[in-house]
Every structure is written in structure tokens, then in C-alpha cells.
Amino acid sequence: MNSHFEQRLAQLKKISAATLLAGSRIGLEKETLRVNPQGSISQELHPEKLGAALTNPYITTDYSEALLELVTPPCDSVKEAVAFLADTQKFVFTQLDDEMLWATSMPCVVAGETSIPIAKFGSSNAGMMKTVYRRGLGYRYGRVMQVIAGVHFNYSLSKEFWQAYHESEESNADLQSFINDNYFGILRNLQRLGWLVPYLFGASPAVCKSFLGETTTSLQDFDENTYYEEYATSLRMGDIGYQNNKENESGIKADYDDLDKYIDSLKGAISTACPEYEKIGIEVDGEYRQLNANILQIENEYYSTVRPKQVPNGNEKPVAALKNRGVEYIELRSLDVNAFEPLGVSESQLYFLEAFVLFCLLTDSLPIDDLERGEIDQNELDTAHRGRDPNLSLQRNGETILLKDWALEVVTAMQGVCELLDAAAEGQPYQDALAVQTAAIHDPELTPSAIMLKEMRENEEGFYHFARRMSVQHSEYFSNIESSPESHEMLIDTAKKSVLRQQEIEAADKIPFTEYLENYLNSE
């Protein structure tokens, strides 16, 4: 790696940054489909005992009424985040009636678009806006694409760390500008090196044929009910997954050069009409089909593997929150649900990702030009579809390099970062996690995608039977573990309060939805 990386790492060791890094915050968002015992997507409403999806901060829904999203608060450590997610998932299982949670990113037994119920958030204007937004996604991209599940890794460094790093870099910028610029440096490097995440953690090398329906595909037949690719890692992240394809054709790309350019690029997309979406209509026969007919209805529609985030105040737009208060944390969105982990993600994965993010901070991060943008997109696509091919070469600065060689460069350089993080940890969890992933680079058969295909072959089962078997195993796992009584009571209390809060929001509405939506879309 470059000399600046080594200098920065050495400087962090000098200022005892391990203690400052221990103040970082980690959050997780895990999406998971509720399914019936046969593995079909649930047609039942979001369970009342889980509270109101609009207002429960820990248990909500994503696109579909059946697609749960389990959210941890920002936690002080990997262990704390994992424990919170485990308690939440355990609680969900105790509240389900004759249903289970699907163990993989890709759904199965999809009986067409109408089998996917759009999430409902109540009768308030805020709730209606969420539902209409989802309705719009269905019209634009199809509902099936919206029920692919993933795990999001949220990460922020402490103010104390940023102050010390600001001094060590001898920056003349004010602190918040320095923080914004460095978070964007991380985001650009996470895109440049983003192919490493599906290679190491991709867990969707096969899909149920029902997912693609009648769509023609270049995927191979695994059996009569399953498509796959021999060297695929994450078909979820490939070209069969959810992408803003029409947005690409319109030539709009979020600009990650800096915060202002990022905000301006998204503002342009949410305020520019798209002729194809105008054909859908906005309000038709008294029902809203979408929030507007622009390239993006709102910022969240922009598909990206990484996002800068700031917590909005009330009804504040995400771009306004970023403009007003800067970047608070980053969100990495490219993790498949790990079918071999009851939680969908392991502690080891999270230790690796934390070290990976810090590596991306310390590595030089120039703006991304058009050539590199093309390389980034192609590298992600190639890794998703054939990342375990030992002969796969990626593009780097106009030249080709074997994926394996580039990956080994990265993990070798990460050793020093892991040592720094382990200095304030119990044992050496970061170096241990690095060793596991280094082994998977040397031997692709150790990756989750390879293990999944191996098990399917050994058990003579297609993707549906594999995924259902793992889902049943996870259900049994959660029925046999105990969560803390305090956590269980807290989640019950939060669910009850969320219902009351939704009722308060509905009672407080004083204007019709049309006016509410217009006010929101025109706000700065």
C-alpha cells in the first residue's frame, strides 16, 4: 500500500489511538422474510405483538409487510451489537404464529408480483408516504426485486478519535468538514474495494427459479427448480438483483467526491422528471401510484453499496440532515444474509468489516473519475457472478490484476490495522477474523457461497430445500436459547409504546395527504 497509509498507521499508534477507536459505534440492520412452514412469503399482516412498523425503532418492515427489518441502536462493540440483534430475533420468534424467518437473502416460492404484500404503516400522512413510496418501487422495478434481504453494517468513529486524527493530520479544515471529507474518503475506498465483500461474504450463488419467473436468464440449471453459476458469490449483488437501471440510462450517478457534490447529485435526481415514470402516473383513480415521476422519488431509492448517513430530525429529508449536520456514520449495504449463521451475520465478519473500514480511512482516496467508476461497477458485477474463478482478473487503474492477488494485498496491509484494534480488545478478535478471511482468499472453497453449493450437491437438494432446511435449523436454534428477561421486557414495552405513538401521529394530522406530500417534496 502507499506510504501515507503506513505513516498514518504509525501516527495512530503513537497517539494511542486504540483507546480512541474503542469508542467507535456499530449498528446492524438485518432484513428477513416471514414465511409459512412451506417457505412461501407470508400473506399475514405484520404481527401486532411486534408493535407498529412506523414507530418501533428496533422491529420494523422494509418493502413488504412480510419483510422484517431488525435494527440495533448504535452499540459500543461488536459483541453488544450481536447480543442486541440476537435478543431481538429471539423476541420475534416468540411472537410468530406458525411462521419462520427465511435464512437466506434470496426468496423462494415466489408466486408472482401479487404474492408480495406492500408494507402498511397506518393511516397517518407519514405512514401513507412510506406505503406510496413502496408502491412506486413496485411499479418502477417490480415487487419481486424488493424482497431480496441483506444485512447493513453501520459504523461511526468517536468525536474524540476525530479530534486526535485531525491534529495528527495537521489539517487546516474545521473539524466537521474534516470528518465529512474523511468519511467520503472511506466511502470511495469501500467502493473501490467493495468487490471483496461479496467475494468473502457472498452467500447467494444460487436462486429459486420462481424468483425469476418467466424472465430469460444466462444462469445455469442446478436442478429443475434452481439456477446457479459455478463460481458465483452473490447473485443478489449481480445483475439479477435490484438496481436503478433506468437511473443509469438517465446518466445520474451519485457523486462521492465530497459531501456537497453528493447532495447536489441526489437533489438533481429527486427533482428531474423521468418520461418513463411519467407514463405510470402519480395519482390514478384516486390512488397514489408513486410519490412523483422523477428519476428518484426520494433519496433512499438510489441503490448503492455504501451511503453517508445523518439521523434526520422529524420530517427532515436525508440530504437536508447531511447538509445541516454533516456525516454521522456510514452504512455498508452489500452483505448477504449468511445462511450458516442463525443471526445472518457472525462476530468474525463484523470484526473484519470494522478493520476493513479503518483500512479504507488510512488509505489515500482520490476522487473517482468516469474510467474508475466503470471499473468499480464491472469489478462488483464480475465478483458477484464469478468471484471464485481462480482466473478472474479485475480492473485497477486501467490495468488488470487477479482478484486473488489484489485481495492478498489488502489483507496483508490490514494486519497492522488489526493489531492496532486488538490493542484495546480482549484477546485478538480482529487478527483472528483477518486470518479466517485470508484463508478464504487462498482457498475459495472456504467461502460461504462455495460451502452452500457443496452442501446442496452433497444433500442432493436445490436452493429451496437448502434454504428451508437452514430456516428450520435457525428456528430450532432460537427456540433453544434464552434471552435476558430485561431485554424481553424492554422489547415488549417498546412494541406497546410504538402502537400508542402511531396513534398519536395519526390523531395529530391536520392536513390532507396531498398537501403533506407537496410540503415534504418542496422542503429544503
C-alpha positions in Angstrom: 0.0 0.0 0.0 1.0 3.7 -0.3 3.5 5.4 2.1 0.7 7.6 3.5 -1.1 4.6 4.8 2.0 3.4 6.8 2.6 6.9 8.1 -1.0 7.3 9.3 -1.0 3.9 10.9 2.3 4.7 12.7 0.9 8.1 13.8 -2.2 6.4 15.2 0.0 4.0 17.2 1.9 7.0 18.6 -1.2 8.8 19.9 -2.6 5.6 21.5 -5.5 5.5 19.0 -6.5 2.0 20.1 -8.3 3.5 23.1 -10.0 6.2 20.9 -11.0 3.6 18.4 -12.7 1.6 21.2 -15.2 4.5 21.3 -16.5 3.7 17.8 -20.1 2.8 17.4 -21.5 -0.2 15.4 -25.1 -0.8 14.3 -26.8 -3.6 12.4 -29.9 -3.7 10.2 -31.0 -7.3 9.3 -33.7 -7.9 6.8 -35.5 -11.2 6.8 -38.7 -12.6 5.2 -41.5 -14.1 7.3 -42.5 -17.3 5.6 -45.0 -20.1 6.2 -43.8 -23.6 7.0 -43.5 -24.4 3.3 -41.3 -21.4 2.7 -43.8 -19.2 0.9 -43.8 -15.5 1.6 -46.3 -14.7 4.4 -49.6 -13.1 3.4 -50.3 -12.2 7.0 -50.1 -8.7 8.3 -47.1 -7.5 10.4 -47.8 -9.2 13.8 -49.5 -6.8 16.2 -47.3 -8.2 19.1 -44.2 -6.7 17.3 -45.6 -3.2 17.6 -46.2 -0.6 14.9 -43.7 -0.8 12.0 -43.9 3.0 11.6 -42.7 3.8 15.1 -40.9 0.8 16.6 -37.2 1.6 16.4 -36.0 -2.0 16.6 -38.5 -4.0 14.7 -40.0 -2.6 11.5 -40.7 -3.6 7.9 -38.8 -2.9 4.8 -40.5 -3.1 1.4 -43.0 -5.8 2.1 -45.4 -6.4 5.0 -43.6 -9.8 5.2 -40.0 -8.4 5.1 -39.0 -7.7 8.7 -36.1 -5.3 9.4 -34.4 -5.8 12.8 -32.4 -2.7 13.8 -29.9 -2.3 16.6 -29.1 1.0 18.2 -25.5 2.3 17.8 -23.6 -0.1 20.1 -20.2 0.2 21.8 -18.8 -3.0 20.4 -19.4 -5.9 18.0 -20.4 -8.2 20.9 -23.0 -5.7 22.1 -24.5 -5.3 18.6 -24.6 -9.0 18.1 -26.2 -9.6 21.5 -28.9 -6.9 20.8 -29.7 -8.5 17.4 -29.9 -11.9 19.0 -32.3 -10.8 21.7 -34.4 -9.0 19.1 -34.6 -12.0 16.8 -35.3 -14.3 19.7 -38.2 -12.0 20.7 -39.6 -12.0 17.1 -39.6 -15.8 17.1 -41.6 -15.9 20.4 -44.3 -13.7 18.7 -44.7 -15.5 15.4 -47.6 -17.9 14.9 -46.8 -20.9 12.6 -44.2 -18.9 10.7 -40.4 -18.8 10.5 -37.7 -16.4 9.2 -36.1 -17.2 5.9 -32.4 -18.0 6.3 -31.1 -16.5 3.0 -31.0 -13.3 1.1 -32.9 -14.7 -1.9 -36.6 -15.6 -1.5 -38.2 -18.8 -2.7 -41.7 -19.9 -3.7 -42.5 -16.5 -5.2 -46.0 -16.8 -6.7 -45.7 -13.6 -8.9 -45.9 -9.9 -8.1 -49.3 -10.1 -6.4 -47.9 -12.6 -3.8 -45.7 -9.8 -2.3 -47.8 -7.6 0.0 -46.5 -4.0 0.2 -45.8 -2.8 3.8 -48.5 -0.9 5.6 -47.7 1.9 8.0 -51.1 3.1 9.1 -53.4 6.0 8.1 -51.1 8.9 9.0 -49.6 11.1 6.4 -46.1 9.9 7.3 -47.3 6.3 7.1 -49.1 6.8 3.8 -45.9 8.3 2.3 -44.0 5.2 3.2 -46.5 3.0 1.6 -46.9 5.1 -1.6 -43.1 5.2 -1.9 -43.0 1.4 -1.8 -45.9 1.2 -4.3 -43.8 3.3 -6.6 -40.8 1.0 -6.3 -43.1 -1.9 -7.3 -44.3 0.0 -10.4 -40.7 1.0 -11.3 -38.7 -2.1 -10.7 -41.2 -4.9 -9.8 -42.1 -6.2 -6.4 -40.0 -9.3 -6.6 -36.8 -7.4 -6.6 -37.7 -5.6 -3.4 -37.9 -8.7 -1.2 -34.2 -9.6 -1.5 -32.8 -9.4 2.0 -29.5 -8.2 3.3 -27.5 -7.1 6.3 -26.4 -3.4 6.7 -23.3 -2.6 8.7 -23.4 0.9 10.2 -20.2 2.4 11.6 -19.1 5.7 13.2 -15.8 6.8 14.8 -16.0 8.8 18.0 -15.6 12.6 18.2 -12.5 12.1 20.4 -10.9 10.0 17.7 -11.7 12.6 15.0 -10.2 15.3 17.1 -7.0 13.4 17.6 -6.8 12.3 14.0 -7.5 15.9 12.9 -4.5 17.0 14.9 -2.2 14.2 13.7 -3.1 15.1 10.1 -2.3 18.7 10.8 -5.5 19.7 8.9 -6.5 23.4 8.5 -10.1 22.5 7.9 -12.7 22.9 10.6 -13.4 19.6 12.4 -16.8 18.8 10.9 -15.5 19.4 7.3 -12.5 17.2 8.1 -14.9 14.5 9.4 -17.1 14.8 6.3 -14.1 14.6 3.9 -12.6 11.6 5.6 -16.0 9.7 5.7 -16.2 10.3 2.0 -12.7 9.0 1.6 -13.8 5.9 3.3 -16.9 5.6 1.1 -14.8 5.9 -2.1 -12.4 3.3 -0.9 -15.2 1.0 0.1 -16.5 1.2 -3.5 -13.0 0.6 -5.0 -12.5 -2.4 -2.8 -16.2 -3.3 -2.5 -15.8 -6.5 -4.6 -14.0 -8.0 -1.6 -17.3 -8.1 0.4 -19.2 -10.3 -2.0 -16.2 -12.5 -2.5 -15.7 -13.2 1.2 -19.3 -12.9 2.5 -21.5 -13.5 -0.6 -24.0 -16.3 0.2 -26.3 -16.3 -2.8 -24.6 -18.4 -5.6 -28.0 -19.9 -6.5 -31.6 -18.8 -6.8 -35.0 -20.3 -6.9 -36.4 -20.4 -10.5 -39.6 -18.9 -9.1 -37.7 -15.7 -8.3 -37.0 -15.0 -12.0 -40.4 -16.3 -13.2 -40.6 -16.1 -17.0 -37.5 -13.8 -17.3 -34.9 -15.2 -19.6 -31.5 -15.7 -18.0 -28.0 -16.7 -18.7 -27.8 -18.6 -15.4 -27.2 -22.3 -15.5 -29.6 -25.0 -14.3 -28.6 -26.6 -11.0 -31.7 -28.7 -11.0 -35.3 -28.4 -12.2 -36.1 -25.7 -9.6 -32.7 -23.9 -9.2 -30.5 -21.6 -11.2 -26.9 -21.0 -10.2 -23.4 -20.0 -11.5 -20.5 -22.3 -10.8 -18.2 -19.5 -9.4 -20.9 -17.1 -8.2 -20.6 -15.5 -4.8 -23.6 -13.1 -4.6 -26.2 -13.2 -7.3 -28.0 -10.7 -5.0 -25.3 -8.2 -5.9 -25.3 -9.2 -9.6 -27.4 -8.0 -12.5 -30.4 -10.1 -11.4 -30.7 -8.0 -8.2 -32.3 -4.7 -7.5 -30.5 -1.9 -9.5 -31.5 1.6 -10.6 -31.2 0.6 -14.2 -33.4 3.3 -15.5 -31.4 5.8 -13.4 -28.2 4.5 -15.1 -29.7 5.1 -18.5 -30.6 8.7 -17.5 -26.9 9.3 -16.7 -27.4 10.2 -13.0 -24.8 8.8 -10.6 -24.3 9.9 -7.0 -21.1 11.9 -6.8 -18.9 10.8 -4.0 -16.2 13.4 -4.5 -17.4 15.3 -1.4 -20.5 16.0 0.7 -21.7 19.0 -1.3 -21.4 17.2 -4.7 -23.1 14.1 -3.2 -26.0 16.2 -2.0 -26.3 18.1 -5.3 -26.3 14.9 -7.4 -29.1 13.4 -5.3 -31.1 16.6 -5.3 -30.8 16.6 -9.1 -32.2 13.0 -9.3 -35.1 13.7 -7.0 -36.1 16.8 -8.9 -35.7 15.7 -12.5 -38.7 14.2 -14.3 -38.3 10.8 -15.9 -40.5 10.3 -19.0 -40.9 6.5 -18.4 -42.1 7.1 -14.8 -44.5 9.8 -16.0 -46.3 7.1 -18.0 -47.0 5.3 -14.7 -48.9 8.3 -13.4 -48.8 9.7 -9.9 -52.4 9.7 -8.7 -54.6 7.4 -10.8 -58.3 6.7 -10.0 -57.9 8.2 -6.5 -54.8 6.2 -5.6 -51.2 7.3 -5.5 -49.0 5.0 -7.5 -45.8 6.8 -6.6 -44.7 9.9 -4.8 -43.7 11.7 -8.0 -42.5 10.8 -11.5 -38.9 11.9 -11.0 -35.7 9.8 -11.6 -35.8 9.1 -7.8 -38.9 9.5 -5.7 -36.8 10.2 -2.7 -33.1 9.8 -1.9 -33.4 6.3 -0.4 -34.4 4.9 -3.8 -30.8 5.4 -5.0 -29.2 2.0 -4.9 -25.7 2.0 -3.6 -23.5 -0.4 -1.7 -22.5 2.4 0.6 -24.1 5.6 1.9 -23.2 8.5 4.1 -25.8 8.9 6.9 -27.1 11.5 9.3 -30.1 10.9 11.6 -33.0 13.2 10.3 -34.8 15.4 12.8 -38.6 14.7 12.4 -39.6 15.1 8.8 -36.2 16.3 7.6 -35.0 15.0 4.2 -31.9 12.8 4.4 -29.9 15.3 2.2 -31.0 18.2 4.4 -29.8 16.3 7.5 -26.5 15.7 5.8 -26.2 19.4 4.8 -27.2 20.7 8.2 -25.1 18.5 10.4 -22.7 16.6 8.2 -21.9 12.8 8.1 -22.7 11.0 11.4 -21.9 7.4 10.2 -21.5 5.3 7.1 -23.7 2.4 6.0 -22.3 -0.6 4.2 -25.1 -2.4 2.4 -23.5 -5.2 0.4 -23.6 -8.0 3.0 -25.7 -11.1 2.1 -27.6 -12.8 4.8 -25.3 -15.6 5.9 -27.4 -18.8 5.8 -24.9 -20.6 8.1 -25.4 -18.1 10.9 -28.7 -18.0 12.8 -28.3 -14.2 13.1 -27.5 -13.9 9.4 -24.0 -12.5 10.3 -21.2 -13.6 12.6 -19.0 -11.7 15.0 -15.9 -12.7 12.9 -17.4 -11.0 9.8 -18.1 -7.8 11.8 -14.6 -7.6 13.3 -13.2 -8.0 9.8 -15.5 -5.2 8.4 -14.5 -2.8 11.2 -10.9 -3.3 10.4 -11.7 -3.0 6.7 -13.4 0.4 7.2 -10.4 1.7 9.2 -8.1 0.5 6.5 -10.2 2.5 4.0 -9.8 5.6 6.2 -6.0 5.3 6.3 -5.5 4.6 2.6 -5.3 7.5 0.1 -8.7 8.1 -1.5 -8.7 10.3 -4.7 -11.9 11.3 -6.4 -13.5 8.7 -8.7 -13.4 9.6 -12.4 -15.5 8.1 -15.1 -13.0 5.4 -16.0 -12.7 4.2 -12.4 -16.5 4.4 -11.9 -16.8 1.9 -14.8 -14.1 -0.3 -13.3 -15.8 -0.3 -9.9 -19.2 -1.3 -11.3 -17.6 -4.0 -13.5 -15.5 -5.4 -10.7 -18.5 -5.7 -8.4 -20.5 -7.5 -11.2 -17.7 -9.9 -12.1 -17.1 -10.8 -8.5 -20.8 -11.4 -7.9 -21.1 -13.7 -10.8 -17.7 -15.5 -10.9 -15.7 -14.3 -7.9 -14.4 -17.8 -7.0 -13.0 -18.3 -10.5 -9.2 -18.6 -9.8 -8.5 -16.9 -13.1 -10.8 -13.9 -12.5 -9.0 -10.6 -13.1 -10.3 -7.3 -12.0 -9.7 -3.8 -13.4 -7.4 -1.4 -11.5 -6.3 2.0 -12.9 -6.7 0.8 -16.5 -4.8 -2.5 -15.9 -5.9 -6.0 -14.9 -5.0 -7.8 -11.7 -6.0 -11.2 -10.4 -8.7 -10.9 -7.8 -6.7 -13.2 -5.5 -3.5 -11.0 -5.8 -5.4 -7.8 -5.1 -7.2 -9.3 -2.2 -4.0 -10.6 -0.6 -2.5 -7.1 -1.0 -5.4 -5.7 1.0 -5.5 -8.3 3.8 -1.7 -8.1 4.2 -1.9 -4.4 4.7 -4.8 -4.8 7.1 -2.6 -6.7 9.6 -1.3 -3.6 11.2 -4.8 -2.2 11.5 -6.0 -5.4 13.2 -3.0 -5.2 15.6 -4.0 -1.7 16.5 -7.6 -2.6 17.1 -6.6 -5.7 19.2 -4.5 -3.5 21.5 -7.8 -2.4 23.2 -9.6 -5.7 22.8 -9.9 -8.8 24.8 -7.8 -11.4 23.0 -7.1 -10.7 19.4 -10.5 -11.0 17.6 -9.5 -8.7 14.8 -6.4 -10.6 13.9 -8.3 -13.9 14.2 -11.0 -12.6 11.9 -8.3 -11.5 9.4 -6.7 -14.9 9.5 -10.1 -16.6 8.6 -10.7 -14.3 5.6 -7.1 -14.6 4.4 -7.5 -18.4 4.4 -10.7 -17.9 2.2 -8.7 -15.8 -0.3 -6.1 -18.6 -0.6 -8.9 -21.2 -0.9 -12.2 -20.1 -2.4 -13.8 -23.3 -1.2 -13.9 -21.8 2.3 -16.3 -19.0 1.3 -20.0 -19.2 2.3 -21.0 -19.3 -1.4 -18.8 -22.4 -2.1 -19.9 -24.1 1.1 -23.6 -23.6 0.1 -23.2 -25.2 -3.3 -21.1 -28.0 -1.8 -23.9 -28.8 0.8 -26.6 -28.6 -1.9 -24.7 -31.1 -4.0 -23.9 -33.5 -1.1 -27.5 -33.4 0.0 -28.9 -33.5 -3.5 -31.1 -30.5 -2.7 -31.9 -27.4 -4.7 -31.8 -23.9 -3.4 -35.3 -24.1 -1.9 -34.7 -27.2 0.1 -31.3 -25.9 1.3 -32.8 -22.6 2.4 -35.8 -24.2 4.0 -33.6 -26.7 5.9 -31.4 -23.8 7.2 -34.5 -21.8 8.2 -35.9 -24.7 10.2 -32.5 -25.1 11.9 -32.4 -21.5 12.8 -36.0 -21.7 14.2 -34.9 -24.6 16.4 -31.8 -22.7 17.5 -33.8 -19.7 18.7 -36.3 -21.9 20.4 -33.5 -23.4 22.5 -31.7 -20.2 23.6 -32.6 -17.8 26.4 -32.6 -14.0 26.1 -32.3 -11.8 29.1 -35.6 -11.2 30.9 -34.7 -7.4 30.9 -34.3 -7.4 27.1 -37.5 -9.3 26.5 -39.5 -6.9 28.7 -37.9 -3.9 27.0 -38.9 -5.2 23.6 -42.5 -5.8 24.8 -42.6 -2.3 26.3 -41.2 -0.8 23.1 -43.7 -2.6 21.0 -46.7 -1.4 23.1 -45.4 2.2 23.2 -44.9 2.2 19.4 -48.6 1.4 18.9 -49.5 4.4 21.1 -47.0 6.6 19.3 -48.5 5.7 15.9 -52.0 6.5 17.2 -50.7 9.9 18.4 -49.2 10.6 15.0 -52.5 9.7 13.2 -54.5 11.9 15.6 -52.2 14.8 15.1 -52.6 15.0 11.3 -54.3 18.3 10.4 -53.8 18.5 6.6 -54.7 16.1 3.7 -52.0 13.8 2.3 -51.7 15.7 -1.0 -50.7 18.8 0.9 -48.4 16.9 3.3 -46.6 15.3 0.3 -46.2 18.6 -1.5 -44.8 20.2 1.6 -42.3 17.4 2.1 -41.1 17.3 -1.6 -40.7 21.1 -1.7 -38.8 21.3 1.6 -35.1 22.0 1.6 
